[in-house]
Amino acid sequence: MHDNPTPPEAMTYREGAYVIDTRSGRLAQVMGTMGPRVQVRRPGGGREWEVSPQALRLATREERAAAEGCAECVSLRALQRAAVDGGEKRRAVEATVAVRRHVREVHA
């Protein structure tokens, strides 16, 4: 009789981390968790989807760099990350709006 191996603990990801949804190969950014599932969306916005943590892996440096885009994108996202990391909700919302506006106006 074979014992079922215990699955490894699922990795946890902080909000804002770049990950790859291994089911589809899509680059995503962690938005939060809902029970045992992780909520993610494409960098720069869009519809969120849920995925089990076992189906995620951290994005490589090259994958993240490709997602960063132009210098303005990098600067705006750095401000956004600083506000989120600092717990400054109002600034985080303003920075998120600025990122989305920039992506829509410049990259769409």
OpenMM code with the backbone's topology and positions (N, CA, C; nanometers):
from openmm import Vec3, app, unit

residues = "MET HIS ASP ASN PRO THR PRO PRO GLU ALA MET THR TYR ARG GLU GLY ALA TYR VAL ILE ASP THR ARG SER GLY ARG LEU ALA GLN VAL MET GLY THR MET GLY PRO ARG VAL GLN VAL ARG ARG PRO GLY GLY GLY ARG GLU TRP GLU VAL SER PRO GLN ALA LEU ARG LEU ALA THR ARG GLU GLU ARG ALA ALA ALA GLU GLY CYS ALA GLU CYS VAL SER LEU ARG ALA LEU GLN ARG ALA ALA VAL ASP GLY GLY GLU LYS ARG ARG ALA VAL GLU ALA THR VAL ALA VAL ARG ARG HIS VAL ARG GLU VAL HIS ALA".split()
positions = [
    Vec3(0.0842, -0.1175, 0.0000),
    Vec3(0.0000, 0.0000, 0.0000),
    Vec3(0.0888, 0.1239, 0.0000),
    Vec3(0.0549, 0.2205, -0.0864),
    Vec3(0.1349, 0.3417, -0.0966),
    Vec3(0.0714, 0.4526, -0.0152),
    Vec3(0.1541, 0.5204, 0.0591),
    Vec3(0.1058, 0.6381, 0.1314),
    Vec3(0.1004, 0.7551, 0.0347),
    Vec3(-0.0023, 0.8357, 0.0474),
    Vec3(-0.0078, 0.9570, -0.0335),
    Vec3(0.0894, 1.0578, 0.0242),
    Vec3(0.1795, 1.1089, -0.0589),
    Vec3(0.2725, 1.2079, -0.0052),
    Vec3(0.1982, 1.3349, 0.0337),
    Vec3(0.2451, 1.3988, 0.1351),
    Vec3(0.1868, 1.5253, 0.1778),
    Vec3(0.2280, 1.6326, 0.0786),
    Vec3(0.1317, 1.7071, 0.0242),
    Vec3(0.1691, 1.8111, -0.0724),
    Vec3(0.2502, 1.9195, -0.0037),
    Vec3(0.3462, 1.9778, -0.0768),
    Vec3(0.4239, 2.0858, -0.0152),
    Vec3(0.3335, 2.2038, 0.0148),
    Vec3(0.3724, 2.2796, 0.1135),
    Vec3(0.2961, 2.3995, 0.1472),
    Vec3(0.2949, 2.4937, 0.0276),
    Vec3(0.1814, 2.5518, 0.0023),
    Vec3(0.1698, 2.6473, -0.1068),
    Vec3(0.2453, 2.7740, -0.0699),
    Vec3(0.3146, 2.8273, -0.1656),
    Vec3(0.3874, 2.9514, -0.1430),
    Vec3(0.2876, 3.0656, -0.1301),
    Vec3(0.3151, 3.1583, -0.0456),
    Vec3(0.2303, 3.2766, -0.0349),
    Vec3(0.3009, 3.3925, -0.1037),
    Vec3(0.2237, 3.4814, -0.1606),
    Vec3(0.2782, 3.5932, -0.2373),
    Vec3(0.2227, 3.7231, -0.1809),
    Vec3(0.3048, 3.8238, -0.1718),
    Vec3(0.2578, 3.9533, -0.1234),
    Vec3(0.1840, 4.0248, -0.2354),
    Vec3(0.0945, 4.1130, -0.1964),
    Vec3(0.0212, 4.1919, -0.2947),
    Vec3(0.1201, 4.2700, -0.3798),
    Vec3(0.0953, 4.2703, -0.5093),
    Vec3(0.1817, 4.3417, -0.6028),
    Vec3(0.2894, 4.2546, -0.6662),
    Vec3(0.3121, 4.1345, -0.6129),
    Vec3(0.4155, 4.0459, -0.6675),
    Vec3(0.3762, 4.0017, -0.8085),
    Vec3(0.4770, 3.9933, -0.8950),
    Vec3(0.4551, 3.9408, -1.0294),
    Vec3(0.4675, 3.7897, -1.0254),
    Vec3(0.3684, 3.7234, -1.0820),
    Vec3(0.3656, 3.5772, -1.0838),
    Vec3(0.3266, 3.5308, -1.2244),
    Vec3(0.3494, 3.4025, -1.2487),
    Vec3(0.3050, 3.3396, -1.3722),
    Vec3(0.1985, 3.2379, -1.3358),
    Vec3(0.0839, 3.2467, -1.4019),
    Vec3(-0.0209, 3.1458, -1.3875),
    Vec3(0.0235, 3.0310, -1.4773),
    Vec3(0.0724, 2.9243, -1.4164),
    Vec3(0.1314, 2.8147, -1.4927),
    Vec3(0.0295, 2.7392, -1.5775),
    Vec3(-0.0981, 2.7573, -1.5485),
    Vec3(-0.2004, 2.6914, -1.6300),
    Vec3(-0.2077, 2.7521, -1.7690),
    Vec3(-0.1849, 2.8827, -1.7782),
    Vec3(-0.1973, 2.9513, -1.9067),
    Vec3(-0.0677, 3.0165, -1.9523),
    Vec3(0.0293, 3.0289, -1.8602),
    Vec3(0.1538, 3.0970, -1.8928),
    Vec3(0.1428, 3.2481, -1.8877),
    Vec3(0.0302, 3.3001, -1.8358),
    Vec3(0.0090, 3.4450, -1.8315),
    Vec3(0.0818, 3.5088, -1.7139),
    Vec3(0.1415, 3.6248, -1.7415),
    Vec3(0.2005, 3.7065, -1.6366),
    Vec3(0.0877, 3.7776, -1.5645),
    Vec3(0.0946, 3.7814, -1.4323),
    Vec3(-0.0098, 3.8457, -1.3528),
    Vec3(0.0531, 3.9132, -1.2324),
    Vec3(-0.0251, 3.9948, -1.1678),
    Vec3(0.0150, 4.0610, -1.0456),
    Vec3(-0.0836, 4.0217, -0.9365),
    Vec3(-0.0322, 3.9896, -0.8192),
    Vec3(-0.1157, 3.9465, -0.7073),
    Vec3(-0.1925, 4.0665, -0.6534),
    Vec3(-0.3249, 4.0488, -0.6404),
    Vec3(-0.4119, 4.1526, -0.5872),
    Vec3(-0.4553, 4.1223, -0.4449),
    Vec3(-0.4553, 3.9948, -0.4065),
    Vec3(-0.4974, 3.9566, -0.2725),
    Vec3(-0.5350, 3.8096, -0.2706),
    Vec3(-0.6018, 3.7705, -0.1642),
    Vec3(-0.6461, 3.6324, -0.1524),
    Vec3(-0.7950, 3.6298, -0.1197),
    Vec3(-0.8578, 3.5200, -0.1571),
    Vec3(-0.9977, 3.4961, -0.1256),
    Vec3(-1.0029, 3.3517, -0.0793),
    Vec3(-1.0039, 3.3343, 0.0523),
    Vec3(-0.9967, 3.1983, 0.1064),
    Vec3(-0.8647, 3.1357, 0.0670),
    Vec3(-0.8685, 3.0146, 0.0118),
    Vec3(-0.7440, 2.9478, -0.0242),
    Vec3(-0.6914, 2.9889, -0.1617),
    Vec3(-0.7627, 3.0735, -0.2332),
    Vec3(-0.7228, 3.1097, -0.3692),
    Vec3(-0.6599, 3.2485, -0.3729),
    Vec3(-0.5788, 3.2706, -0.4745),
    Vec3(-0.5098, 3.3977, -0.4944),
    Vec3(-0.5800, 3.4723, -0.6073),
    Vec3(-0.6055, 3.6002, -0.5855),
    Vec3(-0.6649, 3.6845, -0.6887),
    Vec3(-0.5523, 3.7559, -0.7617),
    Vec3(-0.5526, 3.7463, -0.8938),
    Vec3(-0.4488, 3.8067, -0.9763),
    Vec3(-0.5135, 3.8801, -1.0928),
    Vec3(-0.4359, 3.9674, -1.1567),
    Vec3(-0.4796, 4.0315, -1.2800),
    Vec3(-0.3569, 4.0710, -1.3603),
    Vec3(-0.3780, 4.1022, -1.4854),
    Vec3(-0.2684, 4.1439, -1.5716),
    Vec3(-0.2072, 4.2719, -1.5154),
    Vec3(-0.0764, 4.2898, -1.5274),
    Vec3(-0.0146, 4.4148, -1.4826),
    Vec3(-0.0776, 4.5332, -1.5557),
    Vec3(-0.1043, 4.6390, -1.4828),
    Vec3(-0.1642, 4.7570, -1.5421),
    Vec3(-0.3153, 4.7580, -1.5398),
    Vec3(-0.3768, 4.6498, -1.4933),
    Vec3(-0.5217, 4.6499, -1.4804),
    Vec3(-0.5880, 4.5389, -1.5584),
    Vec3(-0.7170, 4.5412, -1.5528),
    Vec3(-0.7952, 4.4398, -1.6211),
    Vec3(-0.8743, 4.3568, -1.5222),
    Vec3(-0.9450, 4.2603, -1.5760),
    Vec3(-1.0300, 4.1743, -1.4952),
    Vec3(-0.9448, 4.0778, -1.4121),
    Vec3(-0.9805, 4.0649, -1.2855),
    Vec3(-0.9108, 3.9714, -1.1973),
    Vec3(-0.9612, 3.8301, -1.2190),
    Vec3(-0.8765, 3.7338, -1.1885),
    Vec3(-0.9186, 3.5942, -1.1862),
    Vec3(-0.8571, 3.5289, -1.0648),
    Vec3(-0.9129, 3.4161, -1.0264),
    Vec3(-0.8645, 3.3436, -0.9089),
    Vec3(-0.7898, 3.2193, -0.9533),
    Vec3(-0.6882, 3.1859, -0.8759),
    Vec3(-0.6058, 3.0699, -0.9075),
    Vec3(-0.5545, 3.0103, -0.7767),
    Vec3(-0.5351, 2.8815, -0.7754),
    Vec3(-0.4785, 2.8197, -0.6549),
    Vec3(-0.3311, 2.8559, -0.6462),
    Vec3(-0.2777, 2.8712, -0.5268),
    Vec3(-0.1360, 2.9082, -0.5132),
    Vec3(-0.0422, 2.8041, -0.5750),
    Vec3(-0.0862, 2.6792, -0.5824),
    Vec3(-0.0021, 2.5753, -0.6408),
    Vec3(0.0164, 2.5944, -0.7909),
    Vec3(-0.0725, 2.6695, -0.8542),
    Vec3(-0.0639, 2.6924, -0.9983),
    Vec3(0.0121, 2.8210, -1.0308),
    Vec3(0.0741, 2.8829, -0.9304),
    Vec3(0.1503, 3.0057, -0.9508),
    Vec3(0.2983, 2.9818, -0.9248),
    Vec3(0.3787, 3.0613, -0.9925),
    Vec3(0.5214, 3.0679, -0.9611),
    Vec3(0.5633, 3.2136, -0.9747),
    Vec3(0.6676, 3.2505, -0.9031),
    Vec3(0.7181, 3.3872, -0.9152),
    Vec3(0.7692, 3.4103, -1.0563),
    Vec3(0.7453, 3.5288, -1.1095),
    Vec3(0.7959, 3.5645, -1.2412),
    Vec3(0.9462, 3.5878, -1.2324),
    Vec3(1.0162, 3.5562, -1.3380),
    Vec3(1.1612, 3.5803, -1.3426),
    Vec3(1.1869, 3.7291, -1.3593),
    Vec3(1.3099, 3.7686, -1.3404),
    Vec3(1.3491, 3.9090, -1.3593),
    Vec3(1.3170, 3.9526, -1.5023),
    Vec3(1.3451, 3.8671, -1.5995),
    Vec3(1.3191, 3.8999, -1.7395),
    Vec3(1.1690, 3.9153, -1.7659),
    Vec3(1.0895, 3.8281, -1.7067),
    Vec3(0.9437, 3.8369, -1.7235),
    Vec3(0.8900, 3.9644, -1.6597),
    Vec3(0.9437, 4.0006, -1.5441),
    Vec3(0.9006, 4.1254, -1.4787),
    Vec3(0.9421, 4.2471, -1.5602),
    Vec3(1.0651, 4.2461, -1.6119),
    Vec3(1.1142, 4.3597, -1.6899),
    Vec3(1.0285, 4.3814, -1.8134),
    Vec3(0.9882, 4.2742, -1.8778),
    Vec3(0.9020, 4.2858, -1.9954),
    Vec3(0.7690, 4.3495, -1.9580),
    Vec3(0.7209, 4.3233, -1.8374),
    Vec3(0.5933, 4.3781, -1.7927),
    Vec3(0.6039, 4.5238, -1.7507),
    Vec3(0.7219, 4.5659, -1.7099),
    Vec3(0.7377, 4.7023, -1.6585),
    Vec3(0.7102, 4.8076, -1.7640),
    Vec3(0.7509, 4.7839, -1.8886),
    Vec3(0.7221, 4.8798, -1.9943),
    Vec3(0.8176, 4.9971, -1.9955),
    Vec3(0.7638, 5.1122, -2.0256),
    Vec3(0.8446, 5.2326, -2.0442),
    Vec3(0.8914, 5.2906, -1.9104),
    Vec3(0.9796, 5.3892, -1.9179),
    Vec3(1.0344, 5.4522, -1.7970),
    Vec3(0.9245, 5.5150, -1.7117),
    Vec3(0.8250, 5.5749, -1.7769),
    Vec3(0.7134, 5.6350, -1.7022),
    Vec3(0.6360, 5.5272, -1.6265),
    Vec3(0.6157, 5.4105, -1.6911),
    Vec3(0.5482, 5.2977, -1.6241),
    Vec3(0.6253, 5.2572, -1.4994),
    Vec3(0.7559, 5.2457, -1.5140),
    Vec3(0.8402, 5.2045, -1.4019),
    Vec3(0.8285, 5.3041, -1.2873),
    Vec3(0.8346, 5.4324, -1.3191),
    Vec3(0.8262, 5.5366, -1.2163),
    Vec3(0.6905, 5.5361, -1.1462),
    Vec3(0.5828, 5.5284, -1.2239),
    Vec3(0.4494, 5.5294, -1.1649),
    Vec3(0.4251, 5.4054, -1.0787),
    Vec3(0.4719, 5.2902, -1.1240),
    Vec3(0.4526, 5.1680, -1.0458),
    Vec3(0.5364, 5.1694, -0.9184),
    Vec3(0.6530, 5.2333, -0.9221),
    Vec3(0.7345, 5.2449, -0.8007),
    Vec3(0.6619, 5.3301, -0.6969),
    Vec3(0.5992, 5.4383, -0.7412),
    Vec3(0.5202, 5.5218, -0.6492),
    Vec3(0.4026, 5.4429, -0.5929),
    Vec3(0.3401, 5.3645, -0.6793),
    Vec3(0.2273, 5.2812, -0.6360),
    Vec3(0.2725, 5.1800, -0.5307),
    Vec3(0.3817, 5.1106, -0.5569),
    Vec3(0.4335, 5.0110, -0.4608),
    Vec3(0.4697, 5.0754, -0.3280),
    Vec3(0.5327, 5.1919, -0.3335),
    Vec3(0.5718, 5.2605, -0.2096),
    Vec3(0.4493, 5.2969, -0.1267),
    Vec3(0.3451, 5.3431, -0.1928),
    Vec3(0.2224, 5.3794, -0.1207),
    Vec3(0.1566, 5.2561, -0.0599),
    Vec3(0.1502, 5.1479, -0.1366),
    Vec3(0.0895, 5.0241, -0.0851),
    Vec3(0.1720, 4.9706, 0.0310),
    Vec3(0.3041, 4.9629, 0.0123),
    Vec3(0.3916, 4.9111, 0.1177),
    Vec3(0.3875, 4.9969, 0.2428),
    Vec3(0.3641, 5.1275, 0.2236),
    Vec3(0.3568, 5.2189, 0.3368),
    Vec3(0.2194, 5.2253, 0.4013),
    Vec3(0.1248, 5.1507, 0.3466),
    Vec3(-0.0093, 5.1497, 0.4033),
    Vec3(-0.0869, 5.2786, 0.3801),
    Vec3(-0.0453, 5.3555, 0.2805),
    Vec3(-0.1101, 5.4834, 0.2528),
    Vec3(-0.2184, 5.4620, 0.1462),
    Vec3(-0.3373, 5.4303, 0.1906),
    Vec3(-0.4449, 5.3904, 0.0987),
    Vec3(-0.4798, 5.4994, -0.0024),
    Vec3(-0.4923, 5.6209, 0.0420),
    Vec3(-0.5304, 5.7292, -0.0499),
    Vec3(-0.4253, 5.7470, -0.1592),
    Vec3(-0.2986, 5.7509, -0.1191),
    Vec3(-0.1906, 5.7631, -0.2182),
    Vec3(-0.1848, 5.6411, -0.3090),
    Vec3(-0.2119, 5.5232, -0.2540),
    Vec3(-0.2104, 5.4010, -0.3346),
    Vec3(-0.3183, 5.4058, -0.4413),
    Vec3(-0.4375, 5.4522, -0.4039),
    Vec3(-0.5469, 5.4639, -0.5013),
    Vec3(-0.5106, 5.5657, -0.6083),
    Vec3(-0.4587, 5.6808, -0.5677),
    Vec3(-0.4201, 5.7841, -0.6643),
    Vec3(-0.3118, 5.7315, -0.7592),
    Vec3(-0.2158, 5.6582, -0.7053),
    Vec3(-0.1088, 5.6029, -0.7887),
    Vec3(-0.1622, 5.4973, -0.8847),
    Vec3(-0.2554, 5.4163, -0.8384),
    Vec3(-0.3156, 5.3144, -0.9250),
    Vec3(-0.3907, 5.3799, -1.0403),
    Vec3(-0.4640, 5.4861, -1.0107),
    Vec3(-0.5354, 5.5598, -1.1148),
    Vec3(-0.4356, 5.6181, -1.2147),
    Vec3(-0.3243, 5.6715, -1.1658),
    Vec3(-0.2226, 5.7287, -1.2546),
    Vec3(-0.1613, 5.6218, -1.3452),
    Vec3(-0.1351, 5.5045, -1.2903),
    Vec3(-0.0799, 5.3947, -1.3709),
    Vec3(-0.1781, 5.3568, -1.4802),
    Vec3(-0.3027, 5.3364, -1.4436),
    Vec3(-0.4041, 5.2955, -1.5421),
    Vec3(-0.4238, 5.4019, -1.6496),
    Vec3(-0.4283, 5.5277, -1.6076),
    Vec3(-0.4461, 5.6370, -1.7043),
    Vec3(-0.3294, 5.6386, -1.8029),
    Vec3(-0.2081, 5.6254, -1.7502),
    Vec3(-0.0900, 5.6256, -1.8370),
    Vec3(-0.0961, 5.5096, -1.9364),
    Vec3(-0.1249, 5.3902, -1.8887),
    Vec3(-0.1297, 5.2732, -1.9771),
    Vec3(-0.2358, 5.2943, -2.0848),
    Vec3(-0.3509, 5.3431, -2.0456),
    Vec3(-0.4612, 5.3636, -2.1404),
    Vec3(-0.4252, 5.4708, -2.2449),
    Vec3(-0.3660, 5.5823, -2.1989),
    Vec3(-0.3394, 5.6936, -2.2890),
    Vec3(-0.2153, 5.6738, -2.3760),
    Vec3(-0.1158, 5.6049, -2.3245),
    Vec3(0.0106, 5.5932, -2.3954),
    Vec3(0.0287, 5.4589, -2.4656),
    Vec3(-0.0193, 5.3521, -2.4030),
    Vec3(0.0105, 5.2182, -2.4545),
    Vec3(-0.1071, 5.1482, -2.5215),
    Vec3(-0.2249, 5.2080, -2.5171),
    Vec3(-0.3425, 5.1401, -2.5761),
    Vec3(-0.3536, 5.1662, -2.7239),
] * unit.nanometer
topology = app.Topology()
chain = topology.addChain("A")
for resn in residues:
    res = topology.addResidue(resn, chain)
    for name in ("N", "CA", "C"):
        topology.addAtom(name, app.Element.getBySymbol(name[0]), res)
